[in-house]
Amino acid sequence: MLAAASSRINPIKQLRRSYDLDPADPIQDKKIAAELQLPLFSLSIFRSLAIDYLWIRADTLKNAGQYFDALHLSRMICALQPNLPSVWEFQAWNMSYNLAVAMPNPPERWNWVQAGFALLRDQGIPACPRNPNLYISLAGIFNDKIGSTKDDFHWYYKQRLAFEMMVLLGPEVAGYDTLQKLADAPKNWTEFRQDPNVIPLIDEIKKIQPKYSTDEKIAQGLIRLNLYPDESSPELMQFLAKNADNPLLHKLDYFIRSYSLREKWKMDPEIMIELNHKYGPVDYDNPDQRLELDWRLPYCHALYWASQGLNYVEKSTIRSVKMNLYRNLYQSLQHMFHYGKMEIIIFAPPPQASQRKAGQEILRKQQPDRLEIFLTQDLRMFPAAYQAIWDIVKSYDDANEKISPGTYHSAANFAWAGIENLYLAGHEKIAEYYYNDLKKRFPENRDYDRSLTDFLRYTMNLEIQELSPKRGSEYIDSFLRRSYALYAQGNSEMADAYVQRAQQLYGLLEKRFPDPGTRMELPPWPKLRNISIMNYLNDPGIRPDYKGLFLNRIKIDQPELFNQIMKDLKQSGSTANGSQGVAPINR
């Protein structure tokens, strides 16, 4: 019976792999077999005991802070038991969090952050494609490590991710047309070469650039040209310029970008289009139309992988696992509401430590970052984020499961902030629509018996009940300075919203402290605004190019205010070309 059973092991394994139930096998996988063939066969039935020992040892080293040693052991565990999701989670977390923080500069730290999410994406998920925990971990790295502000070098991570996606999707938000062309492109070189017209073009490129000896090297080389054009020969650059209008070259370009998106980033353009339609920003002039998500942002990557993980949620899935997937999806959309609008200040490749892999860095003094981005609020993302949280609530209601009160509280707080921002930005009808929706969802809440205007006054009053005039003036100054930064970046809508918020707060403080003697810290509104502008322009912590962008826009939009600002700067001892660096610049 044992002999008969053993003869059925391989067919059963093949069947399990065909259903993605057991896709990784350390014996059948040629890469792993080549590396660990002798240990695997020598351990035989004791392999499980060896894995147990290695896991206990790796956990001990991790707790002792010996992360590099734990990393090597966990790599061996991955090879010995690739279908164990927890080891993939541990190794990715160890790379992106522990080992990354141990690095002294941004490029080397990014190498480890990237190595962590690449491990899950390229190896862990293919080995255990039906395990939702791996999708949670992957989405969490994009949301938490790259998207949040917890890491000191989070801006560098955002720059690197944005630049690499710009190479594939373009320097602006990729439109539906671009994504559709990438989706329609051939999936692999075999399919691409079925068009006989492209073969002479490929052969010509290989002839001009001998180091592009294979199709893969052509793909890597042409993608790299966008990053480092100086590395290419003048002959190839001349050839590409000469054939700029050649449709075959355009076909090659879209294929290579699509191929890199699928092979390197493991992202399907067709799924990206689906997510655009489902979660994209709303065009308030045409509410039924969804605009494109900005795939340069880490939050879109988190959204992609969280949504993919939801495909493997079943009735038997542990409740906390399902909730974590939903939480990552909702947090992605919420982050895009708060930081979803990207402005490019300077466009150039960020510096890199070396071209080596994680763990092989060359330590050296880094150049200043050359890619500068600025993230601002995107009010168009509010409907998608608002709907997502109630979809989550509905899914639990449909399954007769309870949802935590904290989720309801978080939804209400987010709704209040979004409605307030929409109202202050001039979208009063839209704010009214969502306020009425809140009334329907929480009929027992008597606070919603007020009109929208009275409700917003009420919520703002709650915020400032404990504020002194001095503290209130600081809040107003913060709102105004935030509006100047947004105005400099071209986001006039949100800049006006912050000015409106500052004016409302000022009015409320005037009512609370009617006696001028009690609000000595609160000067008249025009004077307060001028003081705030001077503080912004004379602040050495504000970059000179940001100040220049602000003055440039003021000079064009409000010439009288510009003349007054320049007069005040002169009187205060600063000059447009002075040490504070506030001279207007050309963008």
Secondary structure, DSSP 4 states (H G I P E B T S, - for coil): -HHHHHTTHHHHHHHHHHTTSS---TTT-HHHHHHHHHHHHHHGGGHHHHHHHHHHHHHHHHHTT-HHHHHHHHHHHHHH-TT-HHHHHHHHHIIIIIIHHTSSSHHHHHHHHHHHHHHIIIIIHHHSTT-HHHHHHHHHIIIIIITSS-STTHHHHHHHHHHHHHHHH-SSPPPHHHHHHHHHS-SSHHHHTTSTTHHHHHHHHHHHSTT--SHHHHHHHHHHHHH-GGGS-HHHHHHHHHTTT-HHHHHHHHHHHHHHHHHTS---HHHHHHHHHHHSPEETTEEEEE----TTSHHHHHHHHHHHHHTT--TTS-HHHHHHHHHHHHHHHHHHHHH-EEEEEE-SPPP-S-SSPTT-----PPPPP--EEEEE--GGGHHHHHHHHHHHHHHHHHTT----HHHHHHHHHHHHHHHHHHHHTT-HHHHHHHHHHHHHH-TT-GGGGS-HHHHHHHHHHHHHTT--HHHHHHHHHHHHHHHHHHHHTT-HHHHHHHHHHHHHHHHHHHHH--SGGGGTT---HHHHHHHHHHHHHT-TTS-HHHHHHHHHHHHHH-HHHHHHHHHHHHHTT--TTSTT-------
